């Protein structure tokens, strides 16, 4: 009887051992996303070979960075095909939410400045673990594990170098209140990157009372307003329509300057910083492959592809292609990150304040 029990026990252990990897490959999305075992990479690769592809919804520019990421990733993992859909944050979130309402679970990964937060609010994002995130600071990863930062943006002032003397260039937010700048500054009405975001930055960094006192003074400067994008506002400054703009992307100014445009970006500290996030869909159909891509994108290798594409890498040890575009690169030291959650919670309040105080 004892021999029979030992025999059955041995067979049971063998079957369990054989079933182990197969069970992990067929695991739930949550189990795959939060996997931390020593053989994690092997399990992900084994599962990804069965899945064969990834569906990626993103706001990243396709020819500039999505295709280079796809080519490099598929070279490392030739058994996975990366498919993608590109749209702004609202379009990406809308597409996924409509699909989920119809019980279509096509997407694996979502990225954008606000799309992951909108989808998380609906309960359709999955917490995940990536060992790459150990090297990221707290402000560039979600404490709950729903998102990580794929790249960052720094919003600064910019001025036309032909129209602004070096001695007159502002060095602080207080300098924007000088009488010489009355009617000479422009910004966008966009809640995501214009006047409302500037208001939010001031209130977050100066505090409510001091911030509102400053904004009431800034209001007297009669800042010109446009519905144009931050890129278009910068182009108007380059064309000489206005000497200065607020809340433009500093890397846009760098690209234009490198092409010969009479423009320079101006870091007023602390600089407004925003985050483009990436996360895993709750019902991801290809979770093993998706986690491999998340690891790849967040790794130094993936972040160097961001760098080469003139995006600003999130990884703290991967510089921008032009190093001074990120804090510590020589132009500025302090940046204040507006988290996706804060932007989602406060954007309406900031927009209301902007419309009440700056549009009337």
N, C-alpha and C positions, 0 to 999 in steps of 0.2 A: 504493500500500500504506500509506504514511504517513497519507494522508487517511482511509483506511478505519479505521486504528487510532485516529486522533483522534475519528472519528465514533463508533466503538464505545465509546471511553473516555468521551466526553461523555454517551452514552446510559447507560452504567454509572453515572456520577456522578449523573445525573438520577434513575435508578431508586433509587439508594441514598438520595438526598435524599427522594424520595417515600416510601420504605419506612421511613426513620428514625423519624418520629413514630409510625407504626403499630407498629413493633417495640417502641418504648418503652411504648406503651399495653398491648401484649400481653406485657410483660416479666415476669420472675419476681417473686415476692413480695419476695425479697431485694433485687433490683435496684431495685424501687420504694421499698422501705423505706430504702435507703441512698443514694438519689438526692441529688446535691449540685450538679447543673448549674445554670447561670444561668437556664435556662428551666424550672426545677423546678415552679413553680406552674402554668405553662401545661400541662406534661405531666400533672400530677396532675388538673387540671380536665378535660382531654381524656379521660383514662382514666376518671375518675369519672362522666362523662356516659354512658359505655357501661355502667358497672357499676350505677348507679342507686340503690344503697342501701348501708347498713352494718348489721351485726349486732353489738350491744354488750352484753356480759355485765358486770354491775356490782353493787357493793354500795351505791352511792349511793342516797339516798332519792328515789323517783320523783317525787312531787308537789313536793317541796321544791326539787330541783335538776335532775333528769334531764329533766323536761319543759321547764323554761326553757332548758336547753342545747339541746335538740332544736329548739325553736321558733326560737331565735336562729341556730343553725347552718343550718337549712333555709331561713331567710330569706336568708342570705348565699349559700347553694348550693341553690336551689329544685329542682335536678335530682337531688338526693340525699334519700332517705328514711332516717331513723335509726330502726331497730328495736332494742328492748332487752329484756333479761331481767334481773330483779333478784333477788339472793339474798345471803346472807352469804358470806364468803370461801371457806369450805369447800364450800358448795353450788355456787358459781360454778366452782371448780376441779373439783369432782366432775362437774358437767355437761359441761364441756369434755373432760375426760379420758375419760369414757365415750363421748362422740361420736367422739373420735379413735381409740379402740379399735375402734369400729365403722366407721372410715374415713369418717365424716361430718364434713365440714369446713364448718360453718355459720358459725362465729363469726369476727369480724374483730378486735375489741378486747376486752380484759379489764381490769377495774379492781377494786381492793379492797385491804385492808390486808395480806393475805398470799397472795391467790390467784395473783398473777403469779409469786411466788417458787415456790410449789408446782408450777405448770405449767412454769416454767423448769427446775426440777429434773428434770422428766420429758422435757425436751428439745423442748418444743412452743412456745417463744416465739421471736420473730424480733427480732434486733437492728435498730434503726432510727435514723435521723437526723432531727432537727427543728431548723431554724434558731432556733426560739424558745428552745431550751435553752441558748443562749449566755448568756442573762441569769440562769440559775439557778446557785446555788452547788453545789459537788460533792456535798454530802450529800443533795441533792434530785434527783439523776439518777444512773443507774447508769453506772459507769466503762466498762462493757462495752457499754452501749447497749441493754440489754434492757428497761429501764423508766424512767419519769419520774414525778415526784410530781404528782398532780392536786390534792391538798389535804393539809393537815397537822393533827395533833391534839396538844394539850398537856394532859398529865395532871398535876393538881395536888391539893392538899388543898382541902377546903371545910368551912365551919363554920356552925352555926346562930347568927345574930347576936343572938337572944334569950337563948341559953344560954351564950354565951362572951363574957366581958368583953373590951373592946378591949385592956386591959393584959395579958391572958393569951394573946393570939393568938400562936402560934409564929412565929418569924422565921427559923428554920433547922431543918435535920434534927435537930440536937442538941436543940433545944427540944422535940421530940416525946418525948424521954426524961424529961421532968419528971414527978415523981410525980402531978401533978394529972391527967395524961392516962391513967393506968392504968385500963383497963376503959372508957375513954370514946371510943375510936376504933373505927371500923368500916371494913372493906374487903371487896371481892369476892374469891372464890377463883378467878375467871376467869384463865386463863393469859395472855389477850390484853390485859387492862386492869386486873387486880387485883393481889393480893399477889405472885404470881410475877413480874409485870412490874416492880413496885417493887423486888423483890430484884435483878433483873437490872440495873436502873438504878443501884442502890447499888454493886453489884460493878463495874460498868463505870466509874463516876465516881470511886469511892473506891479502887478496886483490890481484889484478892481478900482480902488479909490485913486491911486496915483496914475493908473492907466487911463481912466476916464478923464482925469484932469489934463493929461497930456493930449489925449485925442481931441478935447475941446479946443485946445490951442492949435493943433494941426488942422482942425476944421477951418480955421480962419485963413489958411493958405490957399483955399479955393483950388483944390487938386482937380485936374481935368479927369473926366471919367469916360470910359468906353466899354462896350460889350465885347471888344476884341480879346483874343487870347493873349497870354503873357508873351508869347513869341511875337505876335503882331504889335503889341505895345512896344516891345524892344525895337522892332523895325521902324516904328514911327519916330523913336528917338534917334535912330541911326540916320533917318531921312531928314532930321532937323526940325520936326514938327514941335517937339518939346525938348528942352535941354536934359531932363531927367525923368526917369520912371522908377516906381517902387514895385516890389514883388515880381521881379522877373527871375527866371532860372539862370544862375550864374554860369552854367556850362553853355547856355545859348549865347551869352555875351562873349564867352571865350571863343566859341566856334566862329562867330561873326568877326571878332577882332583878328583872329588868325587868318581870315579870308581878306583882310584889309579894311574892314569897316571902322569908322571913327568912333569907337565905343569902348568903354571900360566898365567893368562891374565893381560894385562898391560894397564891401562887407561891413554893415553897421552891426556891432555886436551887442547882445547875442544875435546871431543870424537865425532867421526862421528855417527850420529843417523839417521836411516831411518824408514819409516813408512809402515806398511801393512794397506791398506785401504779397506773399504767396502762401497758399494753403491747400489742404487735401479735402476733396469732396466727401461728404459723409457716406455716400453710397458708391464710392469709386469702383468702377468695374475692373480696373487694373492696378490694384494697390501696391503690389510688389514692384512693378515697373515704375509707378509714380514715386515711390519712396526712393528708388535709385536715382531718379531725376532730381528730386529735392536735394538729396545728398550731393549730387553733382553740381547743381546750381549754387549751393551754399558753400561749396569747397573753394579753396584758393584757386584751383584750376578754372572752375566755372566763373568765379568772380573776375578772373583775369580776362575772360572773354567779354564780360561787361566792360571792363576797363578798355580793351582794344576797340570796342564799339562806341566809345565816348559817352558811355553811361557812367555814373558814379557808383562804384562798388560799395556794398554794405560792409563787407568784411573789414574789420579795423586794421588789418595788416596788408590790405591791398589798396594801394594809392590810386587816385584818379590818374587818367592818362596825363593830364596837366595837374601835377601834384597839389598846387595851391587852391584847387577847387574844393578840397575837403579840409576840415579843421586840422590844424597842425602842419599843414603843407607850406606855411609861410605867410599867408595873407590874413588868416584869422584863427583864433583859438577856440572861441566859444560859440556853440550852436545850441538852440533850444528846440528839441524835437516835439512836434505836435503828434501825439499818438493817434492811430486810426480811431480808437474808442473816443478820445476827446473830440476829435473832429466830428465824429458822428453825433455825439451828444450836444456839442456846443455850436455847431455850424449855423443852425437856425437862429440862435440868439445873436451871434456875431453879424449875421446877414441883416437881421432886424435892426440892430444898432446902426449898421452902415446905411441902410435905407432911410432911417429916421434922421440921422445926424449929417450924412454926407450927400444924400441925394436930393434933399429938400432945400 
